[in-house]
């Protein structure tokens, strides 16, 4: 069957970013487009260990992709929406917002424990200001430690200590087994040898076994959509964190295709745009833009279309989760952009503006500030 033409789309090069870009590629191919994915390295990819707030402004994982589009080299760029700055160049539009994945966060543990079941003083890994504040608001006893890297790297850091301990125990048991070869009454501690156990491990577990342990995490927090799209969700135990207490980052779980305004953007929108997702994420990003939190404040925003209204929930915290301004509001769907801006102004007047101002001051003066308001979804 004849195709509608070829689209060259930019993507970041991480495994997760490529997987997410492939979802967009397949959706467009279902509508008879040919799609070529072009990998572009971003500032955020190049400066892996630098604190994001030191990069100067938001968009560290976005700008270079969009610049290739604005220069005319490529037809569009594929982003994790939560990585996108709320302000875009005038010539650039969000051509399409495909149907959203799961928007919430996941608590990943070696044994499937819930947040309530974690021991007192448990160490939880995240480099997200928002997640840190939300965790401490629920469990002030927790030790929240920075956690960087791609999804698989973060999971390996979580799994490594327990796997390495078990490997050591099995190695010692193998020695004991060999030393009692002729003893009919000897009962080995393990049914399988260390080699047999190793052969049964997943690739993720094997990589974790060889990883150097710097911090022993009892749990880590990731975006569930990223965990699923990475193809690793079935290799780990995790619990969904309720969006009521853990409102996600604006746009979390959603992808976006940017393009210059014109026929190509209109064609991409017609092919793969999901109207409900666009409305929900537009509400979230409008609230964020009006509040002005950017990547330096612990802010969770979640919107969901419910009949004639868009139910919006906003949480603004201080960095330790001790102070917060939280509220929900049903926004009329026929006027949701204006209603979202009015909601944000009300929140600002109730103290959200002060919390955001304090967070901005902390980001400018404190070298220990975690990486950003939220970890990049496409890492």
C-alpha positions in Angstrom: 0.0 0.0 0.0 1.3 3.5 -0.9 2.6 5.5 2.1 1.8 9.1 2.8 5.5 10.0 2.9 8.6 9.8 5.1 8.9 11.6 8.4 12.3 12.1 10.0 11.9 12.4 13.8 14.5 13.2 16.4 14.9 11.2 19.6 17.3 10.9 22.4 19.6 7.9 22.4 18.9 6.2 25.7 17.2 2.8 25.6 14.0 4.1 27.1 13.9 7.1 24.8 14.3 4.9 21.8 11.6 2.6 23.0 9.2 5.5 23.5 10.1 6.9 20.1 9.4 3.5 18.6 5.8 3.7 20.0 5.3 6.9 18.1 7.0 5.4 15.0 4.7 2.4 15.0 1.6 4.6 15.5 2.5 6.7 12.5 3.3 3.6 10.4 -0.2 2.3 11.2 -1.4 5.4 9.4 0.8 4.7 6.4 3.7 7.0 7.1 7.3 5.9 6.8 9.3 7.0 9.8 13.0 7.4 10.3 14.3 7.9 13.9 17.4 10.1 14.2 19.3 10.0 17.4 20.4 13.4 18.8 22.5 13.8 22.0 21.3 16.5 24.4 23.0 18.7 27.0 21.4 16.6 29.7 22.9 13.4 28.2 26.3 15.0 27.9 26.5 16.2 31.5 25.4 13.1 33.3 26.6 14.0 36.8 25.8 17.7 36.8 22.9 18.9 38.9 20.2 19.9 36.5 19.5 23.2 38.1 23.1 24.2 37.3 22.5 23.8 33.5 20.9 27.2 33.5 17.3 26.5 32.5 14.8 23.8 31.9 14.8 21.8 28.7 18.3 20.2 29.1 16.9 17.0 27.6 14.8 18.8 24.9 16.5 21.8 23.3 18.9 20.2 20.9 16.2 18.0 19.4 13.9 20.9 18.8 16.8 23.0 17.3 17.3 20.4 14.6 13.6 20.7 13.8 13.7 24.5 13.7 16.7 24.4 11.5 14.8 22.3 9.0 17.0 19.2 9.3 14.2 17.0 10.7 10.4 17.0 10.5 9.7 16.6 14.2 11.1 15.6 17.6 9.8 13.0 20.1 9.9 13.9 23.8 8.8 12.7 27.2 6.3 15.5 27.9 7.4 16.0 31.5 10.9 16.9 30.3 9.6 19.8 28.1 9.8 23.4 29.2 6.4 25.1 29.4 7.6 27.8 27.0 8.4 26.9 23.4 9.7 28.9 20.4 6.9 30.6 18.6 7.5 28.7 15.4 7.3 25.3 17.2 4.0 23.5 18.1 3.1 20.4 20.0 1.9 18.6 16.9 0.7 15.4 18.6 0.2 14.0 22.1 -0.4 10.2 21.8 -2.5 8.3 24.3 -0.9 8.5 27.7 0.7 5.7 29.5 0.3 5.2 33.3 0.9 8.6 34.8 1.8 7.6 38.4 5.0 6.6 40.3 6.0 3.1 41.3 7.8 2.1 44.5 10.3 -0.7 43.6 11.7 -2.9 46.3 13.7 -6.1 46.3 10.8 -8.0 47.9 7.6 -6.1 46.9 7.2 -4.3 50.2 4.8 -1.4 50.4 5.7 2.1 51.5 4.1 1.4 54.9 6.1 -1.9 55.3 9.5 -0.3 54.8 11.5 -0.4 58.0 12.0 2.7 60.1 14.8 4.9 58.6 14.7 3.0 55.3 16.8 4.4 52.5 14.8 5.3 49.4 16.5 6.4 46.2 15.3 9.3 43.9 16.8 12.4 42.5 13.4 14.1 42.1 12.6 17.0 44.4 8.9 16.2 44.1 9.2 12.5 45.0 11.5 13.4 47.9 9.0 15.8 49.4 6.1 13.5 48.9 7.9 10.6 50.5 9.0 12.6 53.5 5.4 14.0 53.9 4.2 10.4 54.2 7.2 9.0 56.1 9.4 11.6 57.7 11.6 8.9 59.1 12.9 7.9 55.6 16.4 8.6 54.4 16.0 9.8 50.8 19.2 9.5 48.8 20.1 10.7 45.3 19.7 8.1 42.6 20.9 8.7 39.0 21.1 6.8 35.8 18.9 5.1 33.3 16.0 2.9 34.4 18.1 -0.3 34.2 21.0 1.3 36.1 18.7 2.5 38.9 17.2 -1.0 39.2 20.6 -2.6 39.3 21.6 -0.3 42.1 18.6 -1.4 44.1 19.0 -5.1 43.5 22.8 -5.4 43.8 23.2 -5.7 47.6 20.8 -8.6 48.1 22.0 -10.5 45.0 25.6 -10.1 46.0 24.9 -11.3 49.6 23.0 -14.3 48.2 25.9 -15.1 45.8 28.3 -15.1 48.7 26.1 -17.4 50.7 25.7 -19.8 47.8 29.5 -19.8 47.1 30.2 -20.7 50.7 27.5 -23.4 50.6 29.1 -24.8 47.4 32.4 -25.2 49.3 30.6 -26.9 52.1 28.8 -29.2 49.7 32.1 -30.2 48.1 33.7 -30.8 51.5 30.9 -33.3 52.4 30.6 -35.1 49.1 30.8 -38.6 50.8 28.5 -37.8 53.7 25.1 -39.3 53.0 23.5 -37.5 56.0 24.6 -34.0 54.7 21.8 -31.7 53.6 22.9 -28.8 51.4 21.6 -25.4 52.3 20.5 -24.7 48.7 18.9 -27.0 46.2 20.9 -25.6 43.3 24.6 -24.8 42.9 25.8 -21.2 42.4 26.2 -21.8 38.7 22.7 -23.2 38.3 21.3 -20.3 40.3 23.2 -17.8 38.1 21.9 -19.4 35.0 18.4 -18.7 36.2 18.9 -15.0 36.7 17.6 -12.4 34.3 20.0 -10.1 32.5 19.1 -7.3 34.8 20.0 -9.4 37.9 23.3 -10.5 36.3 24.2 -6.9 35.6 23.3 -6.0 39.2 25.5 -8.8 40.6 28.5 -7.2 39.1 27.7 -3.6 40.1 29.7 -1.8 42.7 27.5 -0.8 45.7 27.8 2.7 47.0 24.4 3.1 48.7 22.2 0.3 49.8 18.7 1.3 48.9 15.6 -0.4 50.5 13.5 1.0 47.7 13.5 3.4 44.8 10.8 5.4 43.1 10.4 5.5 39.3 7.7 6.6 36.8 5.6 3.5 36.2 5.3 4.4 32.5 9.1 4.4 32.2 9.4 1.1 34.0 6.8 -0.5 31.7 8.3 1.0 28.5 11.8 -0.1 29.4 10.5 -3.7 29.3 11.7 -4.3 32.9 8.5 -4.1 34.9 8.1 -7.9 34.9 11.6 -8.4 36.3 11.0 -6.5 39.6 8.5 -6.2 42.4 6.8 -2.8 42.7 3.8 -1.1 44.2 1.9 1.8 42.6 1.9 4.9 44.6 -1.6 6.5 44.8 -1.9 9.7 42.8 -3.9 11.2 45.6 -0.9 11.4 47.8 1.7 11.3 45.1 0.5 13.5 42.3 2.9 12.9 39.4 4.9 15.5 37.5 2.9 17.4 34.9 2.8 15.4 31.7 4.3 12.2 33.3 3.6 9.1 31.2 2.8 11.2 28.1 4.8 11.6 25.0 4.8 14.6 22.6 5.8 15.2 19.1 7.0 18.8 18.3 7.2 20.2 14.8 7.1 23.6 13.1 3.7 25.0 12.6 2.3 24.0 9.2 1.1 21.1 7.1 3.4 18.5 8.6 2.4 19.3 12.1 -1.3 19.2 11.1 -0.8 15.8 9.5 1.0 14.3 12.5 -1.8 15.6 14.8 -4.5 14.1 12.6 -2.7 10.8 12.6 -1.9 10.1 16.3 -3.1 12.9 18.5 -5.2 11.7 21.5 -7.7 14.5 22.4 -8.3 13.4 26.0 -4.6 13.1 26.8 -4.0 16.5 25.2 -6.6 18.2 27.3 -5.3 16.6 30.5 -1.7 17.4 29.9 -2.5 20.9 28.7 -4.2 21.5 32.1 -1.2 20.2 34.0 1.3 22.2 32.0 -0.8 25.4 32.2 -1.0 25.1 35.9 2.8 24.6 36.1 3.5 27.5 33.8 1.2 29.8 35.8 2.8 28.7 39.1 6.3 29.2 37.6 7.8 26.2 39.3 9.9 24.9 36.4 12.4 22.3 37.3 13.3 23.7 40.7 10.2 23.2 42.9 8.6 20.1 44.3 5.3 20.2 42.4 2.9 17.4 41.6 0.0 18.0 39.2 -2.5 15.5 37.9 -5.6 16.2 35.7 -8.2 13.7 34.5 -11.2 14.3 32.3 -14.4 13.5 34.1 -17.5 14.2 31.9 -18.0 17.9 31.5 -15.1 18.7 33.9 -11.3 18.2 34.2 -10.5 17.2 37.7 -7.2 18.8 38.6 -5.1 18.1 41.7 -2.1 20.2 42.7 0.5 19.6 45.4 3.3 22.2 46.1 5.8 21.3 48.8 8.8 22.6 50.5 11.9 20.4 49.9 11.4 18.3 53.1 7.7 17.7 52.8 7.0 19.6 56.0 5.0 22.4 54.4 2.6 22.2 51.5 -0.2 23.8 49.6 -2.6 21.2 48.1 -6.0 21.5 46.5 -8.3 20.0 43.9 -10.7 21.7 41.6 -13.1 20.6 38.8 -12.4 22.8 35.8 -15.2 23.3 33.1 -14.0 21.5 30.1 -15.2 24.2 27.7 -12.9 26.8 29.4 -10.2 24.7 30.9 -7.2 26.8 30.0 -8.6 30.0 31.6 -9.9 27.9 34.6 -6.5 26.3 35.1 -4.8 29.7 35.2 -7.3 31.0 37.7 -6.8 27.9 39.8 -3.0 28.4 39.8 -3.4 32.1 40.8 -5.6 31.0 43.8 -2.9 28.5 44.8 -0.2 31.1 44.5 -2.2 33.4 46.8 -2.6 30.6 49.3 1.1 30.2 49.8 2.3 28.2 46.8 4.2 31.2 45.4 6.2 31.5 48.7 7.1 27.8 48.6 8.2 28.0 45.0 10.3 31.1 45.8 12.0 29.3 48.7 12.7 26.4 46.4 14.3 28.7 43.8 16.5 30.2 46.5 17.5 26.7 47.7 18.4 25.7 44.2 20.6 28.7 43.7 22.5 28.3 47.0 22.5 24.7 48.1 24.9 22.2 46.4 23.1 19.3 48.0 19.8 20.0 46.2 18.6 16.9 44.3 18.9 16.9 40.5 15.6 18.5 39.6 11.9 18.6 40.3 11.6 15.3 38.4 14.0 12.8 36.9 14.0 12.8 33.1 11.6 10.1 32.0 13.5 9.3 28.9 16.8 8.5 30.6 
